[in-house]
Amino acid sequence: MTSLHGLFVPLITPFTADGTLATEALQRHAHAVLDAGASGLVALGTTAEPSALTAAERAQVLDICAAVCAERGAALIACAGGNATADSIRAIAALPYPVTAVLAVVPYYVRPSEEGVIAHFTAVAAASPAPVLVYDVPYRTARPLSGPTLVRLAETPNIAGFKHAVGGIGASTVELMARAGTRTTVLCGDDRFASALLALGAHGAILAAANLAPAAYAALVDAWRTGDLARGRALGHQLDAVGAAVFAEPNPTVIKAALAARGEIPSAAVRLPLLPASGESAEAALAACAALRPEPSRRAEA
């Protein structure tokens, strides 16, 4: 098991009003989420709109995130790979090392068999210079994985664990945690189910909504990880409104609109095929964040 515990923020990619990469804003935002208690950063996740970035822009984003993490002594998870095994291996090899871990998605669109998924990740992990996290997100990949497959992946050399984002807590999740949760790293990837998965023993989280409320999400992870159950429940209930508001429109449109409204990035711009979030969605997200109330640690009171 790796030491990938805590909150990891999958950073947005801020743009200027004319649509160019806002590098200074990205650097400030990266430092801000670490200042708020995040354990590390995730570069070029779905929230970063990587498919809409040029190769040069993706390299800039990685360089900025790597520099911030090196300066702060924070973990960097870099996203690489896709639905072709050979291309995934080449993409991982091209990453600027060292990175703490590589986040590689379950092959999408082609819908391989579960045996094919295992073969894919066995090859990717064998070729990767860094530990691999399996990004299991079936509502994007159309390839759900069973509990036995997840357990087999957990036992594969150089696979450090999972970003588990399966849209709920079902039998496969319970089986993963019961059979492999003590020897692999499981990071929650569904914002609205983070508290529930942490209660089952997940080691941390990769949460898009943490771009807006990093301190509260860091506190949520810490509460469950340290056994402060009452605080964890209370924070989970509060943060559900944030998660619901953030995903009212396609990610990361609401996050960017809210950050721009707070003056933390220069614009709410996204790139096609995404469209900017509505004002109503941005206001709902801002209101949910403003309503957060820190929960005192019950352990500290004891």
GUBAFI-549636 format. One record per residue (C-alpha): x, y, z. Coordinates in steps of 0.02 Angstrom, whole numbers, plus 50000, padded with zeros to 5 digits. Example, Ala and Ser with C-alpha at 12.3 -4.5 7.8 and 13.67 -1.06 7.14 Angstrom:
<recs>
506154977550390 506844994750357 
</recs>
This chain:
<recs>
500005000050000 500625017549961 500545032350080 499165040449976 498045045150120 497045061150138 496225073250018 496875075249841 496135089449739 495885086549552 496275104149495 495265113949370 496205122149227 495835140849237 495725150949076 495805169549046 494305178448972 495015175648797 495185157048829 497055155248855 497835145448997 497925156049157 499545149149227 499715161049375 497935157449429 498265138749421 499815140749529 498875151349657 497445138949662 498625124349686 499445132849835 497745137849906 497055120149914 498655113949996 498565128450120 496795122550161 497365105150210 497445094650052 498765081050052 499135083049868 498575087549694 497875077949546 498465084849380 497485082849217 495995073549288 494285075249208 494015091249307 495495098949216 494685097049043 496235087948977 495425082548813 495155100948771 496955105948807 498365105648681 499895094848713 500875110448759 499525115948882 499475098848963 501355099748986 501205117049064 499885110949186 500965096149237 502495107249259 501545119449370 500795105849477 502465096849493 503355112749544 502045117049676 502075099349748 503975099149753 503995115949842 502685110549968 503225092449993 501505086849933 500995071549834 500665073149647 499495061149559 499625062849370 498255056649255 498805047349099 498175033648988 496595029948893 495695015748807 497175008548711 498484999348811 499995003748703 499505022148699 499255021948888 501005015048915 501745028448801 500785042248890 501375036449060 503165035149001 503065053348941 502575060249112 503835071549199 504445060449340 504495058949483 502635058449520 501895049949672 500665039549572 499865038149401 497965038349388 497425027749239 495605025749188 494765009249151 494735007948959 493195017048896 492075015748743 492794999348679 492024990148829 493314976348852 492904960948954 493404961049137 494834949349092 495344962148962 495334975849094 496454965249205 497654961849060 497674980449017 498134985849193 499394971849215 500324978249062 500154996549111 500734993549289 502224983149232 502804997249118 502465011849236 503915019749332 502675025149466 501315015749561 499655015149468 497945019749534 496475012049439 495145025049401 493525015149408 492125026449343 490845015749250 489625029649209 491005037049100 491815020849038 490275009549016 491324995649093 490774991249271 491934979849369 491394966049486 492034963649662 493154948849614 493944958949473 494304973449590 495124961549713 496194953949575 496744971349520 497194975449700 498364960549699 499244965549537 501064971249559 501304990149552 499444993849564 499355004449720 497475005949730 495925014149660 495005030049630 493305022249663 491905032149579 490535019649542 489025030549581 488545022749747 488945009649876 488524992549804 489074974649821 490684976949723 491204991349837 490844981549994 491804966549926 493304977249881 493374984950054 493074968450144 494314957950046 495674970249997 495384986450093 496794983350216 498114980050083 497684992249944 497305010849939 495505015949904 495155034249870 493355040249857 492985047849687 491125051649706 490855067849800 489125063449866 489655046049924 491325051049999 490745050550179 489965033350157 491515025950077 492635033750209 491525025650340 491885008850257 493745011850276 494315021650122 495995029850144 495585046750069 494725055349926 494935063449756 493475075649749 493105088949619 492045099249739 493585101449848 494135114849725 492785125449808 492855119649990 494555111450017 494635114450205 492955106350237 493335091150129 495055089250210 494185089650379 492935076550320 494325064550270 495275067850430 493745064850539 493395047650467 495235042850460 495505047150644 493895039250708 492975055550745 491345047850687 490125061150745 491125074750659 491295064250502 489425061550491 489025079750522 490265085850392 489655072950267 487875078950287 488385097150265 489465093750113 488125084150021 487345100749970 489005106349897 489205090349798 487435091249732 487655109349678 489335106349593 488645092149485 487015100649438 487855104249271 489325095549185 490945095849283 491915107549300 490745121249238 489945125249406 491595124749498 492365137149377 490875148749384 490905148949573 492805151549583 492685165749457 491265173849556 492375173249711 493795181349613 494935166249631 495145163249444 495045176049304 493525168949215 492235155049213 492765150149036 492705132048982 493035124548811 491815116348693 490915104748699 490635111348876 489625127148898 489765139149046 488665135249196 487095145249226 487075159149352 485805149449455 486965134449471 488435145349520 487395154249651 486795137649723 488585131449739 489145147649821 487685146949943 488065128849989 489875133450025 489375148750125 488215138050232 489615126450289 489925127250475 491515119550546 491155104950661 492245104450817 493245088650841 492385077250967 494065069151000 494805086051047 493345089451164 493595072551246 
</recs>
